[in-house]
Amino acid sequence: MEFSLLGPVAVTTAAGELALGPAKRRSVLALLLLRPNTTVPLEQLIDSLWEDEPPAHARTVVQGHVSRLRATLAEAGAEAYGVELATHGSAYLLRLPEELIDAHRFGELVSLARPETAPADAVPLLREALGLWRGPALTGTVSSPPFAAATHALDERRLTAVEALARAHSALGEHEQAASVLYTTAVQHPLREGLVAALMRALFRTGRQSDALDWYHRTRRLLSEELGVDPGARLRGAYEEILRAEEAAPDTGAPRVPEQGGAAASGRPEAAVSRETGTAEPGADGGTGGAPTGPPRLLPRPPARFLGREAAMDRLTSALIDDAGSGGDSPLAVVTGPAGVGKTACAVQWAHQHAGDFPDGQLFADLRGFGEGDALEPATVLRFFLTALGTPEHAVPSSATAASALFRSLVADRRLLVVLDNASSSAQVRPLLPGGPGCATVVTSRSRLDGLVATDCARPVGLQVFGGTEGVALLGAMLGADRVAEDPEAARELVELCDGLPLALRAAVAQLTARPRWRLARLAAALRDERRRLSLLSAEDTGIASALRMSVARLSADDARLLSALATSADGQLNASAAAALAGSDLERTQDGLARLAEMHLVDEAATDVYTISTLTQLFARDGNGEADGTGDAG
C-alpha cells in the first residue's frame, strides 16, 4: 500500500488505485498524511476544508468522510500494512509506517544526498527523489489557504532538490546535465532568481554564453514588468561573472561571451537574433554574424546494466543509419512492445551509442502517452524543441501547425536525432517529425502505431520478453554473478515468474538487493503466490501493476471487459470463438476487440486465431482492474 501526496492524492495497492471519492474526502486524507502518527483535531480539519465560514453540519460532514476513508482502507487490507485510521476523542490519528508516504521517502532521499561532498552518490539519490513526483503536490484537494501553504512548502522542497541535483552534476563536471535539469524548472518558475542564476552558470560552462545572457535579460524584463524590481544579488552575480570571464578571455583562454544569442545549434554561422524583436539582424561585417550555441544534448542518462537486445539494436541501426537518406526522407523507426519490456531503455541506449552520427544534437521528449494525466500536446513539445534549438520563446508560433513547420525548416539541413518516448498515437507523433535526410527519429510506444508505418514509412522494431538465458544474465549483471550462481534453478524460475519482462526482473532485483540475506529461491517461493506476485514486483512507484494500469486505462470499457474475460482462461491461450464465449459477446465484436488488444500488446497473436495472454497480465486483469480502469475514471 502506497500513499501519494507528490501529485494527485492517491492510495495504491497491488490491486490498483483506491476510489477515494470527492475532493473534501481526499483533503481529509491528505491532512492526516501530512501529519502521520499524530492526532489531528476535528476543528483543524474543519478549518482546513472550508475557506469561508464552515456550514453548521461541518462536523457531521468530516466525520462521514473519516468513516468512509476508514472503510475504504479496511476493504483494501490496510491492517496488513500496519495502517490504521483511529479516533481519539474529537481528533483523528492515521497510524502507518511513514515510508509508505511518497513525501516521506522524498525527504529521506534528499537528506541523504550530499551534492557538494559526494556528488556521484547524490545524483542517483536526487533523481530517485524527484522521480516520485507525478505532478503538482496535493492535486485533487480543496483550495483553502492551509492546503495552498502545504502545496507551496512541498513544491519548495522539490525546487531545492532540483537545484541540489544541478549542483551535483556541476561538481562532477557534467554541465550539460546540470543545464538540462534546470531548464524545464526555470521555464516553470521564471521569477525564481536563484534557479535562473544556476542555469546561467551551467549554460556558460557548456559554452552557451549567449543563451546564459539571454536568460538574464529575459528575467530582468520579467522582474521589472511583473514585480517592478531589479534583479537581486544572485542573478546579478551570475551575470557579472560571465561578463568578467569575457574580459579575461584574451589572457586566460576562458570562453568569450558573445553579445547576441539565438544562433543555430548546428554550429553554422547564422544571423544574430534580436532579443527585443525576435528578427534576424546582420552581423557587424554586414553579413550573418552571431555566435553559434552548442547543439542540444537532451537524452536521459544511459540505462543502467543494459544488456542484450542485439537484434533490435541492429534493426535500429539499419533503419536509421545504414539505409538513411536512400529515399530522400528522414528515417523513422518505431520501437514497440508490451509494458515493461524495455522500449525506452533500448531507444536511449541506441541513441547514446550513435550520438556521434548526429553532431547537430539529440532531442528527447516523454510524450506521456501511457502515464498519469493527459498525453503531451504536440505544441508543448515543439515549444520545448524550438527553444532548445535556440529560438527565443517569444518567437515560437502558438499554432502547432506553424511551430511544426518552423521546426522542420530549422533542422532540414542538420544531422539531428529525435527520440519520442511513450507515444500514444500516430497523430501525436506526426507534427514532431523532422524533415530532411540528415535527421532521424526513434519513437517508442505500447501501441504498434500502424498509422506511422502506413503513411510515414516507419520501420517497426518489436521487442520481445527475455528468454531464460537473457533473463538470468540480467539478474547476474544486477545482483552479481556469484549470487545467481548459488542457485541457477531459482534464477531461471524467477525469470519465468516475471514473464521475462525486464521491468519485472528489475523489481525482483530491488527486492533481493534490499534483502541481501535472501536466497533467490526464497523470493521465487514468495512469487509463486499469485495473490502477492504483482505487489512484490513493484519498487516504489515503478512496477508491473503500475505499468499495466496505464495500458488498461487507455482501453474502452468493452475492451477492458474483454481483457478481464480473457484473464479467466485456464492456460492463457485461446481462439476468438473461445474468447467470445468467455466474454459473452458475438464473434465479430470479439475479433475486433482482440485485434485492438493485440495492437496494445496486452495479448499476443501467436498464430492465426491463436491469442495468448501473459500470466502477469492475467493476474492484473482478474481482480477487476481491467474493467475498472477501462471506464476512464481510474488513473
URTALIN-V571061 format. One record per helix or strand of 2 or more residues. SS is the DSSP state (A for helix, B for strand). FROM is the first residue (numbers start at 0). TO is the last residue. If there is no record, write none. Layout:
SS/FROM/TO ; SS/FROM/TO
This chain:
B/1/3 ; B/9/12 ; B/15/16 ; A/22/33 ; B/39/40 ; A/41/48 ; A/57/74 ; A/77/80 ; B/83/87 ; B/90/94 ; A/97/99 ; A/101/111 ; A/118/129 ; A/144/170 ; A/174/187 ; A/192/204 ; A/208/226 ; A/232/251 ; B/271/272 ; B/279/280 ; A/309/321 ; B/330/335 ; A/342/352 ; A/354/356 ; B/361/365 ; A/377/387 ; A/392/394 ; A/399/410 ; B/416/420 ; A/425/429 ; B/439/444 ; A/449/455 ; B/458/461 ; A/467/478 ; A/480/484 ; A/487/496 ; A/501/513 ; A/519/526 ; A/529/535 ; B/537/538 ; B/541/542 ; A/543/551 ; A/556/565 ; B/572/573 ; A/575/582 ; A/586/598 ; B/603/606 ; B/609/611 ; A/614/621 ; A/624/629
